[in-house]
Amino acid sequence: MKLGIVHVNQEKLSGPYTDLITANFNKIKQADTVLVHKYVKHLKRATDTVLIYPTLLNRVDVVECIVSAVKDGCDGVLVACSGDPGVEEGRTLVNVPVVGPMEAALHLACTYGHKVGIVTVADRSWKEFNEMLAVKYGIAGRMAGVRQIDVPSADAFTRGFMEPGFVVDAIARQAKLLVEEGANSIVLGSAGMSVMASSAGLSRVPEYDAPIFDCLSVGLKVAELKMTLQQKLGVPEYSRVGLGERVSDKDTHRLRTLFELAASA
């Protein structure tokens, strides 16, 4: 199976991050899963991904990458960002599973215990976005809370990719506090933090037998599951009833023309 991995920053700026995520994925992916990396064209700073306006603009590039991955023969797509940008929109344009890692991780975490905690970046904007995702995905009533690490994002997502230890320690501290506040499992509400945690072997809360979920790795496994269900059992890639209704090729062409996008993604 071929799985498209859509990155939300330009390729030339994603070197250390791509190396870490590929190493993590190679440890857990099925032997027959081939990873195909796709990168957006415009966004250059990881710190932009915690703000909603640049995220809005970036969604167009993300959807373009989703469509491109499918045209290149991918059997599924994982958007490698904990905000799940472009996932819902992309699902309406392609006939393969499109997975948002945070949606996948939050729902999986609910099967490990009653209360879920999220550890995320220092930016208050992204903390609030994570709280909104919990509401969106229907688990707000099972949330123990959202806690931020005490490392500025400008430091965490530069030096952290080369020396992840200090970020991993910050994650562990907040995870322990969330467990003490009622969480049974922890989801990392940041793709970058997820990559660092798994590369350092942080998969459970220190001193407590509670899981810590790297949202990207969970997203990969859910994508493999959905691809298998579609290919082996004929399960649809997504419900085409309601919000997931497929946009016709004719309407896709009309809309792309209207918004002055390229003739094809």
C-alpha positions as protocol buffer text, in pm:
chain_id: "A"
residue {
  index: 1
  type: MET
  ca { x: 0 y: 0 z: 0 }
}
residue {
  index: 2
  type: LYS
  ca { x: 113 y: 355 z: -70 }
}
residue {
  index: 3
  type: LEU
  ca { x: 42 y: 618 z: 193 }
}
residue {
  index: 4
  type: GLY
  ca { x: 80 y: 988 z: 117 }
}
residue {
  index: 5
  type: ILE
  ca { x: 224 y: 1197 z: 402 }
}
residue {
  index: 6
  type: VAL
  ca { x: 133 y: 1564 z: 362 }
}
residue {
  index: 7
  type: HIS
  ca { x: 365 y: 1807 z: 540 }
}
residue {
  index: 8
  type: VAL
  ca { x: 248 y: 2158 z: 623 }
}
residue {
  index: 9
  type: ASN
  ca { x: 581 y: 2337 z: 566 }
}
residue {
  index: 10
  type: GLN
  ca { x: 807 y: 2361 z: 262 }
}
residue {
  index: 11
  type: GLU
  ca { x: 1035 y: 2065 z: 194 }
}
residue {
  index: 12
  type: LYS
  ca { x: 1360 y: 2263 z: 209 }
}
residue {
  index: 13
  type: LEU
  ca { x: 1279 y: 2369 z: 566 }
}
residue {
  index: 14
  type: SER
  ca { x: 1163 y: 2027 z: 689 }
}
residue {
  index: 15
  type: GLY
  ca { x: 1487 y: 1825 z: 677 }
}
residue {
  index: 16
  type: PRO
  ca { x: 1546 y: 1732 z: 1045 }
}
residue {
  index: 17
  type: TYR
  ca { x: 1172 y: 1695 z: 1104 }
}
residue {
  index: 18
  type: THR
  ca { x: 1130 y: 1465 z: 803 }
}
residue {
  index: 19
  type: ASP
  ca { x: 1423 y: 1253 z: 919 }
}
residue {
  index: 20
  type: LEU
  ca { x: 1269 y: 1205 z: 1264 }
}
residue {
  index: 21
  type: ILE
  ca { x: 918 y: 1133 z: 1139 }
}
residue {
  index: 22
  type: THR
  ca { x: 1045 y: 884 z: 880 }
}
residue {
  index: 23
  type: ALA
  ca { x: 1248 y: 698 z: 1143 }
}
residue {
  index: 24
  type: ASN
  ca { x: 943 y: 679 z: 1370 }
}
residue {
  index: 25
  type: PHE
  ca { x: 715 y: 562 z: 1092 }
}
residue {
  index: 26
  type: ASN
  ca { x: 961 y: 297 z: 973 }
}
residue {
  index: 27
  type: LYS
  ca { x: 947 y: 140 z: 1321 }
}
residue {
  index: 28
  type: ILE
  ca { x: 570 y: 92 z: 1317 }
}
residue {
  index: 29
  type: LYS
  ca { x: 444 y: 78 z: 958 }
}
residue {
  index: 30
  type: GLN
  ca { x: 345 y: -245 z: 787 }
}
residue {
  index: 31
  type: ALA
  ca { x: 618 y: -400 z: 575 }
}
residue {
  index: 32
  type: ASP
  ca { x: 419 y: -337 z: 257 }
}
residue {
  index: 33
  type: THR
  ca { x: 339 y: 28 z: 332 }
}
residue {
  index: 34
  type: VAL
  ca { x: 534 y: 270 z: 112 }
}
residue {
  index: 35
  type: LEU
  ca { x: 550 y: 631 z: 232 }
}
residue {
  index: 36
  type: VAL
  ca { x: 519 y: 911 z: -24 }
}
residue {
  index: 37
  type: HIS
  ca { x: 605 y: 1254 z: 118 }
}
residue {
  index: 38
  type: LYS
  ca { x: 430 y: 1566 z: -12 }
}
residue {
  index: 39
  type: TYR
  ca { x: 509 y: 1924 z: 91 }
}
residue {
  index: 40
  type: VAL
  ca { x: 312 y: 2247 z: 67 }
}
residue {
  index: 41
  type: LYS
  ca { x: 445 y: 2523 z: -158 }
}
residue {
  index: 42
  type: HIS
  ca { x: 428 y: 2833 z: 57 }
}
residue {
  index: 43
  type: LEU
  ca { x: 445 y: 2808 z: 437 }
}
residue {
  index: 44
  type: LYS
  ca { x: 799 y: 2844 z: 571 }
}
residue {
  index: 45
  type: ARG
  ca { x: 776 y: 2872 z: 949 }
}
residue {
  index: 46
  type: ALA
  ca { x: 658 y: 2604 z: 1190 }
}
residue {
  index: 47
  type: THR
  ca { x: 547 y: 2881 z: 1427 }
}
residue {
  index: 48
  type: ASP
  ca { x: 291 y: 2994 z: 1165 }
}
residue {
  index: 49
  type: THR
  ca { x: 103 y: 2667 z: 1204 }
}
residue {
  index: 50
  type: VAL
  ca { x: -21 y: 2766 z: 1551 }
}
residue {
  index: 51
  type: LEU
  ca { x: -207 y: 3071 z: 1414 }
}
residue {
  index: 52
  type: ILE
  ca { x: -545 y: 3038 z: 1246 }
}
residue {
  index: 53
  type: TYR
  ca { x: -497 y: 3283 z: 957 }
}
residue {
  index: 54
  type: PRO
  ca { x: -184 y: 3122 z: 808 }
}
residue {
  index: 55
  type: THR
  ca { x: -346 y: 2785 z: 876 }
}
residue {
  index: 56
  type: LEU
  ca { x: -647 y: 2893 z: 671 }
}
residue {
  index: 57
  type: LEU
  ca { x: -427 y: 2993 z: 379 }
}
residue {
  index: 58
  type: ASN
  ca { x: -223 y: 2674 z: 411 }
}
residue {
  index: 59
  type: ARG
  ca { x: -531 y: 2452 z: 386 }
}
residue {
  index: 60
  type: VAL
  ca { x: -548 y: 2517 z: 11 }
}
residue {
  index: 61
  type: ASP
  ca { x: -192 y: 2388 z: -32 }
}
residue {
  index: 62
  type: VAL
  ca { x: -268 y: 2088 z: 191 }
}
residue {
  index: 63
  type: VAL
  ca { x: -571 y: 1991 z: -18 }
}
residue {
  index: 64
  type: GLU
  ca { x: -362 y: 2030 z: -334 }
}
residue {
  index: 65
  type: CYS
  ca { x: -111 y: 1785 z: -184 }
}
residue {
  index: 66
  type: ILE
  ca { x: -387 y: 1539 z: -92 }
}
residue {
  index: 67
  type: VAL
  ca { x: -518 y: 1536 z: -448 }
}
residue {
  index: 68
  type: SER
  ca { x: -166 y: 1513 z: -588 }
}
residue {
  index: 69
  type: ALA
  ca { x: -85 y: 1214 z: -366 }
}
residue {
  index: 70
  type: VAL
  ca { x: -390 y: 1026 z: -492 }
}
residue {
  index: 71
  type: LYS
  ca { x: -301 y: 1108 z: -854 }
}
residue {
  index: 72
  type: ASP
  ca { x: 42 y: 959 z: -780 }
}
residue {
  index: 73
  type: GLY
  ca { x: -123 y: 632 z: -681 }
}
residue {
  index: 74
  type: CYS
  ca { x: -149 y: 663 z: -304 }
}
residue {
  index: 75
  type: ASP
  ca { x: -409 y: 439 z: -138 }
}
residue {
  index: 76
  type: GLY
  ca { x: -456 y: 679 z: 152 }
}
residue {
  index: 77
  type: VAL
  ca { x: -332 y: 1011 z: 288 }
}
residue {
  index: 78
  type: LEU
  ca { x: -221 y: 1127 z: 632 }
}
residue {
  index: 79
  type: VAL
  ca { x: -199 y: 1502 z: 696 }
}
residue {
  index: 80
  type: ALA
  ca { x: 105 y: 1540 z: 921 }
}
residue {
  index: 81
  type: CYS
  ca { x: -29 y: 1822 z: 1140 }
}
residue {
  index: 82
  type: SER
  ca { x: -213 y: 1798 z: 1471 }
}
residue {
  index: 83
  type: GLY
  ca { x: -461 y: 2064 z: 1359 }
}
residue {
  index: 84
  type: ASP
  ca { x: -592 y: 1826 z: 1089 }
}
residue {
  index: 85
  type: PRO
  ca { x: -596 y: 2109 z: 829 }
}
residue {
  index: 86
  type: GLY
  ca { x: -760 y: 2030 z: 496 }
}
residue {
  index: 87
  type: VAL
  ca { x: -871 y: 1683 z: 604 }
}
residue {
  index: 88
  type: GLU
  ca { x: -1246 y: 1739 z: 576 }
}
residue {
  index: 89
  type: GLU
  ca { x: -1209 y: 1932 z: 252 }
}
residue {
  index: 90
  type: GLY
  ca { x: -973 y: 1676 z: 100 }
}
residue {
  index: 91
  type: ARG
  ca { x: -1210 y: 1392 z: 181 }
}
residue {
  index: 92
  type: THR
  ca { x: -1470 y: 1541 z: -52 }
}
residue {
  index: 93
  type: LEU
  ca { x: -1232 y: 1531 z: -350 }
}
residue {
  index: 94
  type: VAL
  ca { x: -1066 y: 1187 z: -340 }
}
residue {
  index: 95
  type: ASN
  ca { x: -1172 y: 824 z: -325 }
}
residue {
  index: 96
  type: VAL
  ca { x: -923 y: 702 z: -62 }
}
residue {
  index: 97
  type: PRO
  ca { x: -909 y: 747 z: 318 }
}
residue {
  index: 98
  type: VAL
  ca { x: -777 y: 1083 z: 439 }
}
residue {
  index: 99
  type: VAL
  ca { x: -673 y: 1081 z: 804 }
}
residue {
  index: 100
  type: GLY
  ca { x: -630 y: 1366 z: 1050 }
}
residue {
  index: 101
  type: PRO
  ca { x: -387 y: 1256 z: 1323 }
}
residue {
  index: 102
  type: MET
  ca { x: -554 y: 1444 z: 1606 }
}
residue {
  index: 103
  type: GLU
  ca { x: -898 y: 1305 z: 1528 }
}
residue {
  index: 104
  type: ALA
  ca { x: -748 y: 955 z: 1520 }
}
residue {
  index: 105
  type: ALA
  ca { x: -544 y: 996 z: 1839 }
}
residue {
  index: 106
  type: LEU
  ca { x: -820 y: 1152 z: 2050 }
}
residue {
  index: 107
  type: HIS
  ca { x: -1065 y: 878 z: 1963 }
}
residue {
  index: 108
  type: LEU
  ca { x: -808 y: 605 z: 2025 }
}
residue {
  index: 109
  type: ALA
  ca { x: -716 y: 759 z: 2360 }
}
residue {
  index: 110
  type: CYS
  ca { x: -1079 y: 728 z: 2467 }
}
residue {
  index: 111
  type: THR
  ca { x: -1045 y: 348 z: 2442 }
}
residue {
  index: 112
  type: TYR
  ca { x: -763 y: 351 z: 2698 }
}
residue {
  index: 113
  type: GLY
  ca { x: -947 y: 524 z: 2979 }
}
residue {
  index: 114
  type: HIS
  ca { x: -1235 y: 755 z: 3064 }
}
residue {
  index: 115
  type: LYS
  ca { x: -1049 y: 1088 z: 3074 }
}
residue {
  index: 116
  type: VAL
  ca { x: -810 y: 1226 z: 2813 }
}
residue {
  index: 117
  type: GLY
  ca { x: -549 y: 1496 z: 2858 }
}
residue {
  index: 118
  type: ILE
  ca { x: -370 y: 1690 z: 2585 }
}
residue {
  index: 119
  type: VAL
  ca { x: -16 y: 1822 z: 2610 }
}
residue {
  index: 120
  type: THR
  ca { x: 58 y: 2088 z: 2353 }
}
residue {
  index: 121
  type: VAL
  ca { x: 286 y: 2381 z: 2267 }
}
residue {
  index: 122
  type: ALA
  ca { x: 344 y: 2697 z: 2468 }
}
residue {
  index: 123
  type: ASP
  ca { x: 130 y: 2915 z: 2240 }
}
residue {
  index: 124
  type: ARG
  ca { x: -207 y: 2999 z: 2395 }
}
residue {
  index: 125
  type: SER
  ca { x: -368 y: 3014 z: 2050 }
}
residue {
  index: 126
  type: TRP
  ca { x: -289 y: 2646 z: 1990 }
}
residue {
  index: 127
  type: LYS
  ca { x: -400 y: 2546 z: 2339 }
}
residue {
  index: 128
  type: GLU
  ca { x: -740 y: 2696 z: 2263 }
}
residue {
  index: 129
  type: PHE
  ca { x: -745 y: 2529 z: 1921 }
}
residue {
  index: 130
  type: ASN
  ca { x: -689 y: 2193 z: 2089 }
}
residue {
  index: 131
  type: GLU
  ca { x: -980 y: 2262 z: 2322 }
}
residue {
  index: 132
  type: MET
  ca { x: -1192 y: 2339 z: 2015 }
}
residue {
  index: 133
  type: LEU
  ca { x: -1084 y: 2013 z: 1850 }
}
residue {
  index: 134
  type: ALA
  ca { x: -1202 y: 1818 z: 2155 }
}
residue {
  index: 135
  type: VAL
  ca { x: -1545 y: 1977 z: 2114 }
}
residue {
  index: 136
  type: LYS
  ca { x: -1544 y: 1921 z: 1737 }
}
residue {
  index: 137
  type: TYR
  ca { x: -1459 y: 1553 z: 1774 }
}
residue {
  index: 138
  type: GLY
  ca { x: -1722 y: 1494 z: 2041 }
}
residue {
  index: 139
  type: ILE
  ca { x: -1504 y: 1416 z: 2342 }
}
residue {
  index: 140
  type: ALA
  ca { x: -1522 y: 1743 z: 2537 }
}
residue {
  index: 141
  type: GLY
  ca { x: -1704 y: 1563 z: 2818 }
}
residue {
  index: 142
  type: ARG
  ca { x: -1414 y: 1322 z: 2854 }
}
residue {
  index: 143
  type: MET
  ca { x: -1138 y: 1581 z: 2870 }
}
residue {
  index: 144
  type: ALA
  ca { x: -925 y: 1620 z: 3183 }
}
residue {
  index: 145
  type: GLY
  ca { x: -762 y: 1931 z: 3042 }
}
residue {
  index: 146
  type: VAL
  ca { x: -506 y: 2079 z: 2805 }
}
residue {
  index: 147
  type: ARG
  ca { x: -160 y: 2172 z: 2931 }
}
residue {
  index: 148
  type: GLN
  ca { x: 119 y: 2364 z: 2757 }
}
residue {
  index: 149
  type: ILE
  ca { x: 490 y: 2292 z: 2773 }
}
residue {
  index: 150
  type: ASP
  ca { x: 708 y: 2574 z: 2905 }
}
residue {
  index: 151
  type: VAL
  ca { x: 940 y: 2583 z: 2601 }
}
residue {
  index: 152
  type: PRO
  ca { x: 879 y: 2861 z: 2346 }
}
residue {
  index: 153
  type: SER
  ca { x: 784 y: 2723 z: 2004 }
}
residue {
  index: 154
  type: ALA
  ca { x: 1063 y: 2916 z: 1833 }
}
residue {
  index: 155
  type: ASP
  ca { x: 1309 y: 2710 z: 2039 }
}
residue {
  index: 156
  type: ALA
  ca { x: 1117 y: 2382 z: 2050 }
}
residue {
  index: 157
  type: PHE
  ca { x: 1079 y: 2356 z: 1672 }
}
residue {
  index: 158
  type: THR
  ca { x: 1432 y: 2454 z: 1578 }
}
residue {
  index: 159
  type: ARG
  ca { x: 1683 y: 2330 z: 1835 }
}
residue {
  index: 160
  type: GLY
  ca { x: 1433 y: 2067 z: 1949 }
}
residue {
  index: 161
  type: PHE
  ca { x: 1454 y: 1870 z: 1627 }
}
residue {
  index: 162
  type: MET
  ca { x: 1832 y: 1836 z: 1673 }
}
residue {
  index: 163
  type: GLU
  ca { x: 1833 y: 1801 z: 2053 }
}
residue {
  index: 164
  type: PRO
  ca { x: 1483 y: 1680 z: 2152 }
}
residue {
  index: 165
  type: GLY
  ca { x: 1568 y: 1593 z: 2513 }
}
residue {
  index: 166
  type: PHE
  ca { x: 1469 y: 1924 z: 2672 }
}
residue {
  index: 167
  type: VAL
  ca { x: 1134 y: 1926 z: 2488 }
}
residue {
  index: 168
  type: VAL
  ca { x: 1064 y: 1565 z: 2584 }
}
residue {
  index: 169
  type: ASP
  ca { x: 1131 y: 1646 z: 2950 }
}
residue {
  index: 170
  type: ALA
  ca { x: 884 y: 1935 z: 2929 }
}
residue {
  index: 171
  type: ILE
  ca { x: 622 y: 1703 z: 2779 }
}
residue {
  index: 172
  type: ALA
  ca { x: 670 y: 1449 z: 3057 }
}
residue {
  index: 173
  type: ARG
  ca { x: 625 y: 1712 z: 3329 }
}
residue {
  index: 174
  type: GLN
  ca { x: 292 y: 1830 z: 3190 }
}
residue {
  index: 175
  type: ALA
  ca { x: 171 y: 1475 z: 3125 }
}
residue {
  index: 176
  type: LYS
  ca { x: 228 y: 1386 z: 3489 }
}
residue {
  index: 177
  type: LEU
  ca { x: 30 y: 1688 z: 3603 }
}
residue {
  index: 178
  type: LEU
  ca { x: -260 y: 1595 z: 3375 }
}
residue {
  index: 179
  type: VAL
  ca { x: -271 y: 1241 z: 3517 }
}
residue {
  index: 180
  type: GLU
  ca { x: -277 y: 1387 z: 3866 }
}
residue {
  index: 181
  type: GLU
  ca { x: -568 y: 1604 z: 3751 }
}
residue {
  index: 182
  type: GLY
  ca { x: -767 y: 1304 z: 3631 }
}
residue {
  index: 183
  type: ALA
  ca { x: -640 y: 1200 z: 3287 }
}
residue {
  index: 184
  type: ASN
  ca { x: -610 y: 829 z: 3208 }
}
residue {
  index: 185
  type: SER
  ca { x: -432 y: 881 z: 2877 }
}
residue {
  index: 186
  type: ILE
  ca { x: -240 y: 1163 z: 2710 }
}
residue {
  index: 187
  type: VAL
  ca { x: -247 y: 1284 z: 2350 }
}
residue {
  index: 188
  type: LEU
  ca { x: 28 y: 1509 z: 2217 }
}
residue {
  index: 189
  type: GLY
  ca { x: -146 y: 1800 z: 2047 }
}
residue {
  index: 190
  type: SER
  ca { x: 150 y: 1887 z: 1828 }
}
residue {
  index: 191
  type: ALA
  ca { x: 303 y: 1700 z: 1536 }
}
residue {
  index: 192
  type: GLY
  ca { x: 651 y: 1826 z: 1617 }
}
residue {
  index: 193
  type: MET
  ca { x: 625 y: 1726 z: 1982 }
}
residue {
  index: 194
  type: SER
  ca { x: 489 y: 1387 z: 1878 }
}
residue {
  index: 195
  type: VAL
  ca { x: 790 y: 1323 z: 1656 }
}
residue {
  index: 196
  type: MET
  ca { x: 1031 y: 1419 z: 1934 }
}
residue {
  index: 197
  type: ALA
  ca { x: 854 y: 1209 z: 2197 }
}
residue {
  index: 198
  type: SER
  ca { x: 855 y: 891 z: 1989 }
}
residue {
  index: 199
  type: SER
  ca { x: 1215 y: 941 z: 1879 }
}
residue {
  index: 200
  type: ALA
  ca { x: 1310 y: 960 z: 2249 }
}
residue {
  index: 201
  type: GLY
  ca { x: 1095 y: 661 z: 2348 }
}
residue {
  index: 202
  type: LEU
  ca { x: 842 y: 857 z: 2554 }
}
residue {
  index: 203
  type: SER
  ca { x: 524 y: 650 z: 2525 }
}
residue {
  index: 204
  type: ARG
  ca { x: 399 y: 643 z: 2882 }
}
residue {
  index: 205
  type: VAL
  ca { x: 374 y: 891 z: 3165 }
}
residue {
  index: 206
  type: PRO
  ca { x: 672 y: 867 z: 3401 }
}
residue {
  index: 207
  type: GLU
  ca { x: 577 y: 716 z: 3740 }
}
residue {
  index: 208
  type: TYR
  ca { x: 231 y: 625 z: 3607 }
}
residue {
  index: 209
  type: ASP
  ca { x: 121 y: 340 z: 3383 }
}
residue {
  index: 210
  type: ALA
  ca { x: -68 y: 573 z: 3149 }
}
residue {
  index: 211
  type: PRO
  ca { x: -13 y: 596 z: 2770 }
}
residue {
  index: 212
  type: ILE
  ca { x: 120 y: 895 z: 2582 }
}
residue {
  index: 213
  type: PHE
  ca { x: 6 y: 900 z: 2220 }
}
residue {
  index: 214
  type: ASP
  ca { x: 217 y: 1046 z: 1942 }
}
residue {
  index: 215
  type: CYS
  ca { x: -69 y: 1166 z: 1722 }
}
residue {
  index: 216
  type: LEU
  ca { x: 125 y: 1114 z: 1398 }
}
residue {
  index: 217
  type: SER
  ca { x: 208 y: 751 z: 1468 }
}
residue {
  index: 218
  type: VAL
  ca { x: -153 y: 683 z: 1563 }
}
residue {
  index: 219
  type: GLY
  ca { x: -261 y: 857 z: 1244 }
}
residue {
  index: 220
  type: LEU
  ca { x: -34 y: 631 z: 1039 }
}
residue {
  index: 221
  type: LYS
  ca { x: -179 y: 315 z: 1191 }
}
residue {
  index: 222
  type: VAL
  ca { x: -537 y: 437 z: 1149 }
}
residue {
  index: 223
  type: ALA
  ca { x: -462 y: 519 z: 786 }
}
residue {
  index: 224
  type: GLU
  ca { x: -331 y: 165 z: 732 }
}
residue {
  index: 225
  type: LEU
  ca { x: -644 y: 25 z: 898 }
}
residue {
  index: 226
  type: LYS
  ca { x: -876 y: 232 z: 681 }
}
residue {
  index: 227
  type: MET
  ca { x: -688 y: 143 z: 363 }
}
residue {
  index: 228
  type: THR
  ca { x: -712 y: -227 z: 451 }
}
residue {
  index: 229
  type: LEU
  ca { x: -1084 y: -204 z: 529 }
}
residue {
  index: 230
  type: GLN
  ca { x: -1146 y: -33 z: 197 }
}
residue {
  index: 231
  type: GLN
  ca { x: -936 y: -272 z: -9 }
}
residue {
  index: 232
  type: LYS
  ca { x: -1023 y: -601 z: 164 }
}
residue {
  index: 233
  type: LEU
  ca { x: -1383 y: -548 z: 276 }
}
residue {
  index: 234
  type: GLY
  ca { x: -1506 y: -274 z: 46 }
}
residue {
  index: 235
  type: VAL
  ca { x: -1574 y: -28 z: 331 }
}
residue {
  index: 236
  type: PRO
  ca { x: -1617 y: 323 z: 183 }
}
residue {
  index: 237
  type: GLU
  ca { x: -1326 y: 560 z: 233 }
}
residue {
  index: 238
  type: TYR
  ca { x: -1564 y: 802 z: 409 }
}
residue {
  index: 239
  type: SER
  ca { x: -1937 y: 846 z: 446 }
}
residue {
  index: 240
  type: ARG
  ca { x: -2075 y: 1024 z: 142 }
}
residue {
  index: 241
  type: VAL
  ca { x: -2388 y: 1118 z: 334 }
}
residue {
  index: 242
  type: GLY
  ca { x: -2400 y: 1477 z: 458 }
}
residue {
  index: 243
  type: LEU
  ca { x: -2079 y: 1673 z: 511 }
}
residue {
  index: 244
  type: GLY
  ca { x: -1867 y: 1415 z: 330 }
}
residue {
  index: 245
  type: GLU
  ca { x: -2064 y: 1434 z: 6 }
}
residue {
  index: 246
  type: ARG
  ca { x: -1825 y: 1398 z: -288 }
}
residue {
  index: 247
  type: VAL
  ca { x: -1776 y: 1709 z: -501 }
}
residue {
  index: 248
  type: SER
  ca { x: -1823 y: 1622 z: -868 }
}
residue {
  index: 249
  type: ASP
  ca { x: -1539 y: 1664 z: -1116 }
}
residue {
  index: 250
  type: LYS
  ca { x: -1749 y: 1922 z: -1298 }
}
residue {
  index: 251
  type: ASP
  ca { x: -1801 y: 2131 z: -985 }
}
residue {
  index: 252
  type: THR
  ca { x: -1438 y: 2091 z: -885 }
}
residue {
  index: 253
  type: HIS
  ca { x: -1328 y: 2234 z: -1221 }
}
residue {
  index: 254
  type: ARG
  ca { x: -1580 y: 2517 z: -1193 }
}
residue {
  index: 255
  type: LEU
  ca { x: -1466 y: 2612 z: -844 }
}
residue {
  index: 256
  type: ARG
  ca { x: -1098 y: 2593 z: -929 }
}
residue {
  index: 257
  type: THR
  ca { x: -1157 y: 2823 z: -1221 }
}
residue {
  index: 258
  type: LEU
  ca { x: -1359 y: 3060 z: -1007 }
}
residue {
  index: 259
  type: PHE
  ca { x: -1081 y: 3087 z: -749 }
}
residue {
  index: 260
  type: GLU
  ca { x: -807 y: 3104 z: -1011 }
}
residue {
  index: 261
  type: LEU
  ca { x: -639 y: 2782 z: -908 }
}
residue {
  index: 262
  type: ALA
  ca { x: -437 y: 2564 z: -1144 }
}
residue {
  index: 263
  type: ALA
  ca { x: -636 y: 2353 z: -1388 }
}
residue {
  index: 264
  type: SER
  ca { x: -555 y: 2043 z: -1183 }
}
residue {
  index: 265
  type: ALA
  ca { x: -390 y: 1986 z: -846 }
}
